Amino acid sequence: MLYILQIFTNTYFYHSFKKTVMHRNLKISSKKESLKAIRTFVSEALEELSISDVESNMLILAVDEICANRIIHSHSLDNNSFLEIVIRIEANQEIVFEIIDSGIPYDPTTHQEANLIQLIQSKRKGGIGLTLVKKIMDTIEVSTINNLSIFRMQKKLPLAS
């Protein structure tokens, strides 16, 4: 069951009240230049886990893609707005990423899967990011609470051997 919590920054996010074994939080300006810091933040959090470089890079890519979409499309590169990125590792070996912002809401369920053949033929850049995110993550949930958009992505991690 999901609940809404208010944290000290007056930001609302979903939390499932499972036992959390790791929690990281980053609030950063909503500008393209922030994407490198976001990737570093996610990478450093993932270093604490026993997952492969390939799995780690796929998770970094998924978070980067959602953040880039929020910055470019929902905030129109407005340097005065912010993204908050929350990373939690639950005791059940599930990693949860939440991207929280006050940009224009977007419903990824309305997103059409990219037709790779057409994209290649038209030589168009972009258009496959959300398709990749859907393939990488186990679940993606989007909600709007108190004018905040919350992208919640979950991935079950392989058990450490």
Phi, psi and omega in degrees: 000139181258144179229162176257131177241149172255125176259175189302335182273010184063025175261139180257140175209160177284142173215132188268003179059027170276164178292121180264129180259345175210142178217125177231148184218135177223128173246125189216152180300143183274073178222155184305322182297343179283343184299323179296316179295324178295314178299319179296316178303312181293316181300315180295323177293321182286338179300335181284352184258159177264067177237159183290160176299323180297312179298316179300313181296325177293320179293319177299317179300316181298313180295316179301318182295315179295317179297317179299316178298318180295316181296312186283312189267326185266335181248356181049042178058033179283109182293347182270357178256169187227155169246145171241128179246124179243132176237128176229140169251121180271158181299338180274018178067032177251135175257137182236128175245131175236127175248117188240132179200173181253020180286181179298127180298150177220137179252105183292347178290343177272356182286128175275137177302139180292137173267101186300322180299313180296320179297318180293315182296323181276353181056030180279136174273145177083177176101355181246359185301308182292328176298317177297316181301317179297327180283329182282314187271153176283317178220149174227126177236141178231134177216164175233124180225125179049049178067015176250134173269135181234113172264120181241119181240137181232147177215127175282125181274147175293144179293138179294140181263000000 
